[in-house]
Amino acid sequence: MAHRTTELIHHAYTPPAGFEAPQPGVFKASTVFFPSVAAMRSREWKDKTAYTYGLHGTPTTYALEERLCTLEGGAQCVLVPSGLAALALVALSLLKSGDEVLIPDNAYGPSKALAEGELRGWGITHQYYDPLDPQDLEAKLSSRTRLVWVEAAGSVTLEFPDVPTLVRLCKRRGVLVALDNTWGAGLAFAPFDLLPDAEPGLGVDISAHALTKYPSGGGDVLMGSVITRDAGLHLRLKLTHMRLGLGIGANDAEAVLRALPSMALRYRAHDVAARALAQWCQSRPEFVQVLHPALSDSPGHTHWKALCENGPGGAAGLFSVVLSARYDQSQVDAFCDALRLFRLGYSWGGPISLVVPYDLASMRSGWPACIQQGTLVRFSVGLEALEDLQADLAQALQVLRG
């Protein structure tokens, strides 16, 4: 008879099959067992028909990947440790020395830093284009352009580009288009079928998504996804993903799986409150501009209206304000410090409202023509009561004026 410690490790009990519950099971593994050498040699991890090693997938990660594909309308998905890792994976999979990538000038800051740092060091060049000027993008497309990034809406300033036109320009030149779809979250518009009634099949090639935000919803998970419809493109991404050893934790996958069923409800709640607060801010003399795609005078509003839902559910929970240039940075900082419910912190999509003041001049190639002069502050609206958030803004504005 084997020793009890050996029996504990090689225990023969297997739970009966057929267990079902609201949430998928959580499978944690590095090692995966094979019933035979023949099975070990024949199993294929690339198409999810089998399991070979925890890094390549478990029932938990496969389930999350498939649900995210359903959310965004894609066919294949890989999961990575953060939203920024999703952007980096796309670049590392598709670009080599001598290639060029085009990035909107209002892109997520770390995405620009990646281009200016590692990509430049590896001989990959980049240019920034005006996201609201398709002709600027067209003029910068060249024989060396291999990838174009699109953000809708843009980071911090929330301009909404004419995504279908940008995609058409790239398709005509045979250039891949990748969308940072964190803001849209698969709910505001369909990235792989932008205009289903007018132009079926018109869409981006890749959708990168920071699951850290709305899919997680708790402000406690770091994760990203890269979704495609093209099998060959997905294989390129998946092989790079494997060679880089990228993986996610099973408990993080569990957290996102648990949050996904409520995401549409949360997204709508964030959206409704953000629109109401943005409209209230328009009435305040301290703000010379309010940036929110659903506002008729916000840059790119007509593009948002053409692509997204006109009702609640199509504009996320972010808005930015530009404070009058008569307030200096110390006054703006005091305004942000005076907020009680809006906490100072990066990211968004969680239950707690957030605020961040930005130095826009340091983030852009030049001051955008569509943005008024002043100091920009971005708000992420959480799930607190709307009247409480409005009262918080009002009391902080008293500090600003005082």
C-alpha positions, -999 to +999 in steps of 0.1 A: +000+000+000+013+035-009+021+059+019-008+083+028+011+113+015+015+096-019-022+088-018-031+124-011-011+135-041-024+107-065-059+105-051-082+084-072-115+102-066-130+121-095-162+142-089-192+130-109-198+147-143-228+169-150-224+197-124-238+230-136-240+264-119-244+301-129-206+307-129-180+287-149-156+266-129-121+280-121-093+258-134-058+266-122-029+248-139+006+251-152+010+213-158-018+195-177-019+157-176-020+135-208-034+100-208-006+087-230+025+096-250+004+095-282-020+120-267+008+142-256+022+143-292-011+148-309-028+174-289-032+209-305-036+240-284-038+266-311-074+258-320-088+251-285-095+215-293-074+203-264-052+213-235-014+211-233-001+236-208-018+262-185-002+291-204-019+280-236-054+278-221-077+261-195-115+257-195-117+290-176-097+311-201-113+294-231-147+303-217-137+339-212-122+341-247-153+328-263-176+351-244-155+381-253-157+371-290-194+371-287-193+405-271-173+422-298-183+401-328-150+385-333-140+349-339-107+344-320-093+360-288-061+359-268-059+372-232-030+392-219-021+407-184-032+443-192-047+466-217-013+480-225+000+444-230-027+440-256-015+470-275+021+458-272+012+423-284-003+437-316+028+457-323+052+429-316+033+405-337+028+426-368+058+450-370+095+446-379+124+468-385+117+492-414+080+492-409+059+522-398+028+525-376+004+554-376-011+565-343-038+591-336-024+621-318-050+617-291-041+580-284-036+565-250-003+579-237+015+546-230+007+535-266+026+565-278+054+559-253+058+523-267+062+537-302+087+563-290+107+539-269+109+502-278+095+503-313+118+532-323+148+513-308+139+483-329+139+503-361+101+507-364+090+543-371+058+560-363+038+591-372+009+607-354-021+617-374-051+640-367-079+616-359-106+641-370-089+646-404-090+615-427-070+634-453-041+637-428-042+600-423-043+594-461-014+617-467+007+598-442+000+563-454+030+550-473+046+518-486+061+513-452+029+516-433+019+482-419-005+492-391-029+520-382-043+525-348-077+540-342-093+552-309-130+559-305-133+580-285-098+594-281-080+592-248-086+621-224-100+646-250-127+622-263-128+633-299-148+608-319-133+601-353-150+590-385-141+554-380-157+540-412-138+565-434-105+558-416-110+520-421-119+524-458-087+544-464-066+517-449-084+489-466-078+505-500-041+505-492-040+470-478-030+483-443-042+466-412-064+486-388-063+480-350-089+496-327-084+504-290-120+494-282-118+500-244-142+530-245-168+513-267-164+480-248-182+460-275-214+478-266-213+513-282-207+499-317-196+467-334-159+470-343-160+442-369-193+453-385-193+491-382-222+498-406-242+465-408-271+480-428-251+502-452-218+483-456-219+448-441-185+435-432-168+469-430-147+467-398-113+468-382-089+439-384-081+438-347-099+450-316-077+455-285-096+459-252-085+468-217-107+443-197-094+462-167-122+487-173-159+479-180-157+441-184-141+438-149-161+466-134-145+464-100-113+484-103-094+453-091-083+434-122-056+440-148-063+422-181-065+428-218-078+410-249-069+410-286-097+399-309-098+392-346-120+376-372-092+365-396-078+330-387-044+337-402-040+370-384-051+354-351-025+327-355+003+353-359-009+370-327-013+337-309+022+325-318+038+358-306+016+355-275+030+320-269+066+330-275+064+359-251+050+337-224+020+359-218-007+346-194-034+356-170-044+343-136-074+320-132-089+341-104-087+372-126-105+353-154-131+343-129-136+379-118-142+390-154-165+361-162-186+369-131-188+406-141-196+402-178-234+394-174-239+428-157-217+448-180-244+462-202-264+474-172-234+490-156-223+506-189-257+521-193-257+535-158-223+550-162-234+565-195-267+581-182-249+597-152-220+610-173-243+626-199-263+643-171-232+656-154-216+667-186-247+687-195-247+703-160-211+713-165-220+731-197-240+755-176-210+764-153-190+795-162-158+779-148-157+755-177-150+769-212-156+735-229-171+702-220-159+671-240-183+642-243-192+626-277-229+627-271-229+665-267-237+682-299-208+706-298-182+681-288-155+673-314-167+644-336-202+643-323-217+636-357-194+607-362-204+593-328-241+598-337-237+579-370-219+550-355-232+546-320-266+542-304-284+575-299-299+565-266-282+556-233-257+528-237-236+543-264-212+568-248-195+552-218-189+570-186-162+595-193-162+633-199-136+660-197-138+697-190-115+725-199-112+750-171-109+787-180-073+798-185-079+824-157-074+796-132-038+786-127-026+750-121-026+754-083-062+764-084-072+735-107-053+711-084-072+726-054-104+720-072-095+683-078-083+679-042-116+693-029-137+666-045-149+640-020-167+614-041-145+617-072-113+601-061-079+609-076-069+579-096-061+565-130-082+540-150-120+540-151-150+517-154-153+508-117-180+517-091-161+547-077-159+580-096-124+592-105-108+625-115-074+633-131-060+667-142-039+665-173-012+686-189-025+684-224+002+704-240+028+677-230+006+649-244+000+662-280+021+672-310+005+706-308-026+721-291-056+706-308-076+732-328-109+717-315-099+721-278-103+755-260-073+769-242-072+761-205-065+732-181-081+699-189-096+676-162-111+642-170-139+626-150-148+589-148-183+586-135-189+556-112-221+541-098-228+566-071-261+585-070-262+612-096-274+640-072-245+632-049-219+635-077-234+668-089-233+682-053-197+671-050-187+690-082-206+720-070-189+722-036-155+718-053-162+746-077-168+768-046-132+760-036-120+769-071-137+803-070-126+810-035 
